[in-house]
Every structure is written in C-alpha cells, then in structure tokens.
Amino acid sequence: MTVKKLDIARWLGAADAGRYLGYSRDWVERRALEWQDKPAPDRIRYKKARSDGRRRYFVPDLEAQLCE
C-alpha cells in the first residue's frame, strides 16, 4: 500500500496564510473551499490535517490570490 504524504511546504495554517497574503485570518477563511481537484476562481482550497484536524491552505491557491 502506498501512503500519500502532503508536502508541508505547500500548505499553511489560516493565520500564516493571512500573513502571507497581507490579510486577516477571517478573510482567508471566508474564501475557503474544501479540497477538490480543480481550483475555483477567488477561492482557497484546504485540507484538514490528520494530526490536529485544523485546516491547511494550499499555497498555490494563496499565490493566485496575490495575482488578482
């Protein structure tokens, strides 16, 4: 059996995601979308970490917000 591991460098918690973008944690959470394979415009996809159940936001989606 192969276990997929998340590349932790590509995921940030809500507070760090907000700081990365220069916005509040609340701003990030309002744009949150549970993980799906295709990105959605103006949305930031997340997955819940197995270790603590907290949301981890996908850095490429955060970077897409910077380009808008």
ChimeraX attribute file (.defattr): number of C-alpha atoms within 10 A of each C-alpha:
attribute: neighborCount
match mode: 1-to-1
recipient: residues
	/A:1	3
	/A:2	4
	/A:3	5
	/A:4	6
	/A:5	6
	/A:6	10
	/A:7	7
	/A:8	10
	/A:9	8
	/A:10	13
	/A:11	21
	/A:12	18
	/A:13	17
	/A:14	21
	/A:15	14
	/A:16	17
	/A:17	24
	/A:18	18
	/A:19	12
	/A:20	15
	/A:21	15
	/A:22	11
	/A:23	13
	/A:24	15
	/A:25	16
	/A:26	12
	/A:27	14
	/A:28	21
	/A:29	19
	/A:30	10
	/A:31	12
	/A:32	18
	/A:33	16
	/A:34	12
	/A:35	14
	/A:36	10
	/A:37	6
	/A:38	7
	/A:39	14
	/A:40	11
	/A:41	11
	/A:42	14
	/A:43	18
	/A:44	25
	/A:45	24
	/A:46	23
	/A:47	18
	/A:48	14
	/A:49	13
	/A:50	8
	/A:51	6
	/A:52	7
	/A:53	9
	/A:54	13
	/A:55	19
	/A:56	19
	/A:57	26
	/A:58	20
	/A:59	19
	/A:60	14
	/A:61	19
	/A:62	22
	/A:63	14
	/A:64	14
	/A:65	14
	/A:66	11
	/A:67	6
	/A:68	7
